[in-house]
Amino acid sequence: MCGMKFSRKTDYGIILMEALRPSFASGKFIALAEVARQEGLPVLFVAKLAEALCKKGYLEAKRGLGGGYRMVRDPKIITLKELIDAFEEPPMLRCMKSSDPKKHCSLAATCPTRKTWNGIDEKVDALFQNVTLASL
């Protein structure tokens, strides 16, 4: 993506969700070691991401024989924006989203570019909101 940078957590988290997408329809659990091997990702890092996605209600885990992870939310309604928000830290321009912008930037009250950045942020959010996991 030109000019846009996501964390490794976001990048790998989206790859993980894409790899687990067939589990929603099949109901079958998929071993993380297999996903990590197929995608060339570090298994321990993927396990941490899967755990976070379980806590957020996207995945379900099962231990033991036949265990692994499966998607519990329909990939047709999971948006890219949701997944980005699940992993990304607060926006670089925190003053844009803050209820107290002055806390994050001493120029917030007089910033000549704040309105423009807010508009760009809204358009980018809308773009990611319209892309579902199923459409990737």
Z-matrix of the N, CA and C atoms (Angstrom, degrees):
N
C 1 1.438
C 2 1.513 1 109.47
N 3 1.247 2 116.35 1 130.47
C 4 1.450 3 121.92 2 -178.17
C 5 1.527 4 110.70 3 -70.69
N 6 1.318 5 116.13 4 119.09
C 7 1.455 6 120.63 5 174.58
C 8 1.517 7 115.68 6 76.89
N 9 1.302 8 118.99 7 -6.56
C 10 1.459 9 120.64 8 -177.95
C 11 1.515 10 108.76 9 -109.35
N 12 1.320 11 115.45 10 135.62
C 13 1.453 12 119.42 11 -179.08
C 14 1.520 13 109.60 12 -128.49
N 15 1.335 14 114.98 13 126.85
C 16 1.451 15 121.03 14 175.60
C 17 1.514 16 108.52 15 -110.32
N 18 1.300 17 115.10 16 155.75
C 19 1.460 18 120.04 17 177.41
C 20 1.516 19 109.99 18 -69.91
N 21 1.318 20 115.71 19 162.96
C 22 1.464 21 121.39 20 175.77
C 23 1.526 22 109.86 21 -61.03
N 24 1.352 23 116.89 22 -35.85
C 25 1.468 24 120.30 23 178.07
C 26 1.523 25 110.52 24 -58.26
N 27 1.311 26 116.86 25 -46.11
C 28 1.460 27 120.65 26 -179.36
C 29 1.519 28 110.82 27 -65.65
N 30 1.305 29 116.26 28 -47.62
C 31 1.460 30 121.22 29 -179.57
C 32 1.527 31 110.91 30 -58.24
N 33 1.319 32 117.52 31 -52.84
C 34 1.460 33 121.45 32 -178.89
C 35 1.523 34 111.59 33 -69.06
N 36 1.331 35 117.61 34 -34.43
C 37 1.459 36 121.02 35 178.12
C 38 1.514 37 112.25 36 -62.88
N 39 1.331 38 116.72 37 -40.34
C 40 1.460 39 120.95 38 177.96
C 41 1.534 40 109.92 39 -69.25
N 42 1.329 41 116.81 40 -39.61
C 43 1.469 42 120.28 41 176.51
C 44 1.533 43 109.89 42 -62.17
N 45 1.322 44 116.61 43 -43.42
C 46 1.468 45 121.09 44 178.16
C 47 1.525 46 110.96 45 -59.97
N 48 1.320 47 116.57 46 -47.71
C 49 1.461 48 119.98 47 -180.00
C 50 1.527 49 111.27 48 -62.02
N 51 1.312 50 116.76 49 -39.94
C 52 1.463 51 120.31 50 177.88
C 53 1.528 52 110.15 51 -63.37
N 54 1.333 53 117.18 52 -41.53
C 55 1.464 54 121.14 53 179.95
C 56 1.531 55 111.73 54 -66.50
N 57 1.324 56 116.94 55 -31.26
C 58 1.464 57 121.17 56 -179.49
C 59 1.530 58 113.04 57 -89.61
N 60 1.298 59 117.07 58 -3.67
C 61 1.467 60 121.28 59 -176.87
C 62 1.532 61 113.11 60 -54.01
N 63 1.334 62 120.40 61 -42.41
C 64 1.471 63 119.40 62 179.43
C 65 1.537 64 113.40 63 -61.67
N 66 1.320 65 117.15 64 -22.24
C 67 1.465 66 119.82 65 -178.46
C 68 1.522 67 112.58 66 -68.64
N 69 1.321 68 117.76 67 -20.23
C 70 1.464 69 119.46 68 179.13
C 71 1.528 70 109.88 69 -66.40
N 72 1.327 71 115.91 70 -47.93
C 73 1.470 72 119.91 71 -178.83
C 74 1.530 73 111.89 72 -73.33
N 75 1.335 74 116.89 73 -39.37
C 76 1.462 75 119.76 74 -175.34
C 77 1.523 76 113.00 75 -81.49
N 78 1.322 77 116.73 76 -26.46
C 79 1.457 78 120.67 77 -175.99
C 80 1.518 79 113.27 78 76.45
N 81 1.331 80 116.57 79 1.51
C 82 1.464 81 121.02 80 -177.62
C 83 1.527 82 110.59 81 -86.17
N 84 1.323 83 114.47 82 144.73
C 85 1.455 84 120.81 83 176.54
C 86 1.527 85 109.14 84 -82.91
N 87 1.315 86 116.18 85 142.83
C 88 1.459 87 122.35 86 -179.02
C 89 1.529 88 108.19 87 -119.17
N 90 1.318 89 116.07 88 130.24
C 91 1.463 90 121.35 89 -179.06
C 92 1.527 91 110.32 90 -69.20
N 93 1.326 92 115.91 91 133.75
C 94 1.459 93 120.48 92 179.32
C 95 1.517 94 112.19 93 -63.74
N 96 1.320 95 117.18 94 -34.20
C 97 1.468 96 120.08 95 178.65
C 98 1.527 97 110.33 96 -59.31
N 99 1.323 98 115.73 97 -38.50
C 100 1.468 99 120.64 98 178.52
C 101 1.527 100 110.60 99 -67.37
N 102 1.316 101 116.88 100 -44.55
C 103 1.466 102 121.00 101 178.33
C 104 1.529 103 109.50 102 -60.86
N 105 1.323 104 116.52 103 -47.68
C 106 1.463 105 120.93 104 -178.51
C 107 1.528 106 110.67 105 -60.24
N 108 1.317 107 116.52 106 -42.72
C 109 1.465 108 120.53 107 -179.96
C 110 1.529 109 110.80 108 -64.25
N 111 1.330 110 116.55 109 -48.17
C 112 1.467 111 120.84 110 -178.08
C 113 1.526 112 112.29 111 -63.33
N 114 1.314 113 116.21 112 -37.63
C 115 1.462 114 120.51 113 -175.16
C 116 1.530 115 113.29 114 -93.63
N 117 1.343 116 116.42 115 -7.67
C 118 1.462 117 119.85 116 -179.41
C 119 1.516 118 112.89 117 71.78
N 120 1.326 119 116.77 118 35.31
C 121 1.463 120 122.07 119 -178.29
C 122 1.531 121 110.16 120 -109.87
N 123 1.325 122 117.84 121 152.50
C 124 1.473 123 120.82 122 177.22
C 125 1.532 124 110.52 123 -70.38
N 126 1.320 125 116.44 124 123.43
C 127 1.465 126 121.93 125 -172.73
C 128 1.536 127 112.38 126 -60.84
N 129 1.323 128 119.08 127 -39.20
C 130 1.469 129 120.28 128 -179.59
C 131 1.525 130 111.62 129 -65.83
N 132 1.312 131 116.43 130 -38.29
C 133 1.467 132 120.45 131 178.23
C 134 1.532 133 109.87 132 -67.84
N 135 1.316 134 116.46 133 -42.61
C 136 1.465 135 121.53 134 178.60
C 137 1.528 136 110.25 135 -62.41
N 138 1.335 137 116.95 136 -37.41
C 139 1.471 138 120.65 137 178.81
C 140 1.530 139 110.79 138 -63.04
N 141 1.324 140 117.08 139 -39.90
C 142 1.474 141 120.33 140 177.78
C 143 1.524 142 110.98 141 -65.51
N 144 1.320 143 115.98 142 -39.88
C 145 1.465 144 119.79 143 178.35
C 146 1.527 145 110.85 144 -65.85
N 147 1.333 146 116.49 145 -42.18
C 148 1.465 147 120.75 146 179.35
C 149 1.523 148 110.63 147 -62.33
N 150 1.323 149 116.36 148 -40.59
C 151 1.463 150 120.33 149 178.29
C 152 1.530 151 110.92 150 -61.48
N 153 1.328 152 116.10 151 -43.57
C 154 1.469 153 120.29 152 177.89
C 155 1.525 154 110.93 153 -63.38
N 156 1.321 155 117.22 154 -39.49
C 157 1.462 156 120.90 155 179.64
C 158 1.530 157 111.86 156 -69.57
N 159 1.330 158 116.90 157 -29.82
C 160 1.469 159 120.34 158 173.54
C 161 1.525 160 110.17 159 -65.43
N 162 1.325 161 116.55 160 -45.94
C 163 1.468 162 121.20 161 -179.21
C 164 1.518 163 111.65 162 -62.06
N 165 1.334 164 116.50 163 -30.09
C 166 1.464 165 120.86 164 -179.41
C 167 1.531 166 112.51 165 -88.44
N 168 1.345 167 116.47 166 -0.37
C 169 1.456 168 120.48 167 174.73
C 170 1.510 169 116.39 168 86.71
N 171 1.322 170 118.37 169 14.29
C 172 1.463 171 121.06 170 179.04
C 173 1.528 172 112.17 171 -89.93
N 174 1.340 173 116.02 172 -32.94
C 175 1.463 174 121.19 173 -175.69
C 176 1.515 175 111.33 174 -124.88
N 177 1.323 176 114.85 175 162.80
C 178 1.458 177 123.44 176 173.64
C 179 1.525 178 106.57 177 -127.90
N 180 1.323 179 116.22 178 141.31
C 181 1.464 180 121.39 179 -179.77
C 182 1.517 181 110.43 180 -112.47
N 183 1.328 182 114.47 181 150.06
C 184 1.464 183 121.15 182 175.20
C 185 1.526 184 107.19 183 -140.24
N 186 1.314 185 115.83 184 128.43
C 187 1.469 186 120.89 185 179.58
C 188 1.523 187 110.48 186 -89.55
N 189 1.327 188 115.04 187 161.81
C 190 1.457 189 121.09 188 173.19
C 191 1.511 190 114.08 189 87.45
N 192 1.308 191 114.77 190 -167.96
C 193 1.457 192 122.58 191 -178.24
C 194 1.528 193 109.85 192 -59.30
N 195 1.308 194 116.34 193 129.92
C 196 1.459 195 120.90 194 -178.13
C 197 1.511 196 113.05 195 76.48
N 198 1.321 197 115.42 196 10.95
C 199 1.460 198 120.25 197 -178.15
C 200 1.512 199 112.49 198 -86.19
N 201 1.294 200 114.20 199 -176.21
C 202 1.455 201 122.13 200 -178.44
C 203 1.510 202 108.72 201 143.47
N 204 1.304 203 115.58 202 -142.89
C 205 1.463 204 121.47 203 -179.09
C 206 1.522 205 109.06 204 -131.48
N 207 1.330 206 114.34 205 150.59
C 208 1.457 207 119.32 206 172.69
C 209 1.521 208 108.45 207 -143.63
N 210 1.306 209 113.54 208 154.35
C 211 1.452 210 121.06 209 -179.80
C 212 1.525 211 109.02 210 -79.39
N 213 1.331 212 116.84 211 133.94
C 214 1.460 213 120.39 212 -179.77
C 215 1.530 214 113.12 213 -111.61
N 216 1.320 215 115.89 214 -5.99
C 217 1.472 216 119.54 215 175.20
C 218 1.516 217 108.62 216 -112.76
N 219 1.287 218 115.79 217 143.05
C 220 1.457 219 122.25 218 -177.05
C 221 1.536 220 110.93 219 -62.99
N 222 1.345 221 117.66 220 122.47
C 223 1.458 222 120.12 221 179.87
C 224 1.530 223 113.44 222 -63.77
N 225 1.326 224 116.75 223 -14.85
C 226 1.466 225 119.96 224 177.07
C 227 1.524 226 111.92 225 -73.38
N 228 1.346 227 117.00 226 -17.58
C 229 1.464 228 118.87 227 -179.66
C 230 1.531 229 113.13 228 -115.95
N 231 1.327 230 117.54 229 -5.97
C 232 1.470 231 120.15 230 175.67
C 233 1.523 232 107.52 231 -80.61
N 234 1.315 233 116.75 232 120.37
C 235 1.459 234 119.50 233 -178.27
C 236 1.524 235 111.45 234 -94.37
N 237 1.303 236 113.87 235 156.96
C 238 1.453 237 120.24 236 175.64
C 239 1.528 238 109.88 237 -60.69
N 240 1.308 239 117.11 238 -35.84
C 241 1.469 240 121.12 239 177.62
C 242 1.519 241 110.88 240 -59.84
N 243 1.325 242 117.60 241 -43.79
C 244 1.469 243 121.23 242 177.88
C 245 1.517 244 111.19 243 -58.05
N 246 1.321 245 115.73 244 -46.14
C 247 1.461 246 119.68 245 -177.29
C 248 1.530 247 111.39 246 -68.52
N 249 1.306 248 116.54 247 -39.54
C 250 1.471 249 119.84 248 176.70
C 251 1.521 250 109.28 249 -61.87
N 252 1.321 251 116.92 250 -46.15
C 253 1.467 252 120.85 251 -179.88
C 254 1.521 253 112.50 252 -64.46
N 255 1.340 254 116.92 253 -28.04
C 256 1.466 255 120.52 254 179.85
C 257 1.520 256 111.97 255 -67.65
N 258 1.329 257 117.21 256 -26.23
C 259 1.460 258 120.00 257 -174.86
C 260 1.518 259 115.62 258 -116.04
N 261 1.299 260 118.75 259 -25.10
C 262 1.460 261 120.39 260 -173.90
C 263 1.525 262 111.90 261 -79.42
N 264 1.298 263 113.49 262 146.90
C 265 1.463 264 121.23 263 173.68
C 266 1.530 265 107.25 264 -71.80
N 267 1.318 266 117.15 265 172.24
C 268 1.470 267 118.58 266 177.48
C 269 1.532 268 111.08 267 -54.81
N 270 1.310 269 117.30 268 153.72
C 271 1.462 270 120.59 269 -177.33
C 272 1.521 271 112.00 270 -55.92
N 273 1.341 272 114.13 271 149.66
C 274 1.454 273 119.33 272 179.35
C 275 1.531 274 110.06 273 -57.51
N 276 1.298 275 116.23 274 -39.78
C 277 1.458 276 120.84 275 178.00
C 278 1.521 277 108.28 276 -94.26
N 279 1.328 278 115.45 277 68.14
C 280 1.465 279 121.18 278 -174.63
C 281 1.521 280 112.87 279 -56.30
N 282 1.312 281 116.64 280 -26.32
C 283 1.463 282 118.74 281 -179.12
C 284 1.526 283 110.97 282 -61.80
N 285 1.337 284 117.14 283 -24.70
C 286 1.463 285 120.02 284 -179.39
C 287 1.518 286 111.95 285 -67.29
N 288 1.317 287 117.77 286 -35.97
C 289 1.457 288 121.94 287 -174.84
C 290 1.523 289 113.26 288 -99.83
N 291 1.298 290 117.08 289 -10.18
C 292 1.450 291 121.25 290 -172.33
C 293 1.526 292 112.84 291 -78.91
N 294 1.327 293 114.77 292 144.90
C 295 1.465 294 118.59 293 173.10
C 296 1.535 295 109.59 294 -77.07
N 297 1.328 296 116.70 295 -14.57
C 298 1.467 297 122.70 296 178.01
C 299 1.534 298 108.50 297 -130.50
N 300 1.343 299 117.87 298 74.89
C 301 1.458 300 121.46 299 -174.79
C 302 1.528 301 114.36 300 -56.23
N 303 1.335 302 116.81 301 -33.37
C 304 1.472 303 120.15 302 -178.35
C 305 1.528 304 112.01 303 -63.19
N 306 1.325 305 116.53 304 -23.62
C 307 1.461 306 121.40 305 178.40
C 308 1.528 307 110.62 306 -64.16
N 309 1.316 308 117.34 307 -30.84
C 310 1.454 309 122.06 308 -175.49
C 311 1.522 310 113.97 309 -101.42
N 312 1.321 311 116.91 310 -19.50
C 313 1.463 312 119.28 311 -176.00
C 314 1.523 313 109.59 312 -153.22
N 315 1.310 314 115.03 313 125.54
C 316 1.466 315 119.33 314 -179.69
C 317 1.525 316 111.98 315 -69.14
N 318 1.316 317 117.97 316 -16.24
C 319 1.470 318 121.84 317 -179.76
C 320 1.519 319 113.57 318 -96.52
N 321 1.327 320 117.40 319 1.70
C 322 1.466 321 120.90 320 -173.01
C 323 1.524 322 113.48 321 -53.37
N 324 1.298 323 118.08 322 -40.63
C 325 1.468 324 120.89 323 -176.42
C 326 1.522 325 112.51 324 -68.48
N 327 1.323 326 116.97 325 -28.75
C 328 1.465 327 120.32 326 -175.73
C 329 1.521 328 113.32 327 -116.54
N 330 1.307 329 117.40 328 7.64
C 331 1.468 330 121.67 329 -174.36
C 332 1.530 331 110.87 330 -61.72
N 333 1.327 332 116.96 331 119.94
C 334 1.459 333 119.74 332 -178.92
C 335 1.536 334 113.31 333 -77.39
N 336 1.324 335 117.94 334 -13.15
C 337 1.465 336 120.16 335 -176.43
C 338 1.525 337 113.60 336 -107.01
N 339 1.314 338 117.21 337 -3.37
C 340 1.477 339 120.40 338 -174.78
C 341 1.529 340 112.35 339 -58.01
N 342 1.313 341 116.93 340 -45.01
C 343 1.460 342 120.76 341 -178.94
C 344 1.539 343 110.57 342 -61.84
N 345 1.310 344 117.13 343 -42.30
C 346 1.461 345 121.21 344 179.35
C 347 1.524 346 110.59 345 -63.98
N 348 1.345 347 117.30 346 -46.70
C 349 1.461 348 120.55 347 179.97
C 350 1.521 349 110.94 348 -63.55
N 351 1.319 350 117.68 349 -38.12
C 352 1.470 351 120.22 350 176.86
C 353 1.523 352 110.69 351 -61.62
N 354 1.320 353 116.83 352 -42.12
C 355 1.463 354 120.91 353 179.01
C 356 1.516 355 112.12 354 -63.72
N 357 1.319 356 116.65 355 -42.49
C 358 1.469 357 121.29 356 177.87
C 359 1.523 358 109.76 357 -63.76
N 360 1.328 359 116.70 358 -45.44
C 361 1.456 360 121.53 359 179.93
C 362 1.527 361 111.09 360 -58.93
N 363 1.316 362 117.45 361 -42.17
C 364 1.465 363 121.49 362 179.31
C 365 1.535 364 111.08 363 -63.99
N 366 1.327 365 116.99 364 -39.84
C 367 1.470 366 120.56 365 179.85
C 368 1.525 367 111.15 366 -68.20
N 369 1.317 368 117.29 367 -41.14
C 370 1.464 369 120.98 368 178.59
C 371 1.531 370 109.48 369 -65.05
N 372 1.335 371 116.77 370 -44.57
C 373 1.466 372 120.23 371 177.58
C 374 1.521 373 111.11 372 -58.32
N 375 1.327 374 116.76 373 -43.11
C 376 1.466 375 120.87 374 -179.71
C 377 1.531 376 110.78 375 -63.96
N 378 1.312 377 116.67 376 -38.98
C 379 1.457 378 120.78 377 178.28
C 380 1.525 379 110.50 378 -61.36
N 381 1.332 380 117.47 379 -49.94
C 382 1.458 381 121.36 380 -179.44
C 383 1.527 382 111.84 381 -68.17
N 384 1.312 383 117.65 382 -27.93
C 385 1.465 384 121.70 383 178.17
C 386 1.523 385 110.78 384 -68.52
N 387 1.324 386 117.15 385 -25.20
C 388 1.464 387 121.30 386 -177.87
C 389 1.522 388 114.07 387 -92.66
N 390 1.323 389 117.53 388 2.17
C 391 1.456 390 121.52 389 177.48
C 392 1.518 391 108.22 390 -109.52
N 393 1.328 392 116.68 391 120.58
C 394 1.465 393 120.20 392 179.51
C 395 1.526 394 109.97 393 -97.91
N 396 1.320 395 114.88 394 161.65
C 397 1.456 396 119.94 395 176.64
C 398 1.521 397 110.71 396 -58.87
N 399 1.310 398 116.73 397 -38.17
C 400 1.464 399 121.10 398 -179.80
C 401 1.532 400 112.34 399 -64.42
N 402 1.322 401 117.33 400 -24.18
C 403 1.461 402 119.87 401 -177.34
C 404 1.529 403 113.71 402 -94.17
N 405 1.320 404 117.01 403 -1.16
C 406 1.471 405 119.52 404 179.40
C 407 1.513 406 111.51 405 -68.98
